[in-house]
Structure formats: C-alpha cells, structure tokens
Amino acid sequence: MGEARSATEIEYHFHRNFGIEGMTLACEYLADRGLIGKAALAVRLTKRSNVDVNELAFFHGSKVPDAW
C-alpha cells in the first residue's frame, strides 16, 4: 500500500507541476469508485501549533478492483 498524501500536498503538487487545480474532487471521485483509498492524516495548523487536526488524505492500495 502506498503512503497516504494529504489533500493539500496533492493539490500543491498538481498545481505546481501541471497547472491543474481541483484534484481533491478528482481524488474523492476515485475513492468513491474504490480505485484509491481515503484516510485522515494528523497535521498541525501552524508550525508552532501544539494541536493536531485531521486532514483528508488519499492513498493507492496494492489491490485494484477487477471491474467497476
């Protein structure tokens, strides 16, 4: 199974490298279809924050469904 990536990290990567926005929506669609997994990652709101909050994240599992 692949490492979970936060929605913020995915958005930044695709915007920086391809000029594409709205990847969270695309990942939500793929997760609803069972092609990728959905998870929550603990992140800090600021560098100095003492509290973790959950952020939506996605991962690619090793098992791909046989059919849609």
N, C-alpha and C positions, 0 to 999 in steps of 0.2 A: 504494500500500500504506500502511496506517495505521502509526502509530508503536507499537512494542511497549510494553506496560504490564506491570509486574511483578505477580505473583500477590498480593503484599502490597498493592500500590496498588489493585488491583481489589477485593480483599476489603474494604479500608478504605472505598472509595467506596460500595459497595453496602450496607455496614453503616451508614455514616453517613447516607446519603440515603434508604434504603428499609427499613432494619432487617433486611436479608437476609444470612444467613451461608452459607458453603459454596459460594461462587461459583467457587472453584478447581476443584472437582469438575465443576461445570457447564461450565466452560471446557475442561476435559480431554475431556469428552464431545463438545463441539462440535468440538474439534480432531481427535478420532478420526474424526468424521464428515466431516472435510475442510471444515467451514464457516468455521473460523478457523485461523490458524497458531499454531504453538508455537515459542518461541525461548528463548534464555538471555540474561539481562542481567547485566552485571558490576555488583555492588553492594558496598558496604562494610558490614561487620557493625556497626561503630560509627562515629560522626562522626570519631573520631581514628585509626581503623584505617588501616594502610598497605597492607593486602592486599585485593584484590578477590576476591569469590567469585561464582559463577554462581547466579542465581535464576531459577526458572521464570517465563516471561513469555508473553503471548499478543498476537496482532495480527490485525487484519482485513485481508485482502488485497483487491485490486480485482476478482479473479476469483472468482465464486461458481459452484460446481458446478451443472451442468444438472439432475441428478437424484441422489437419494440412492441 
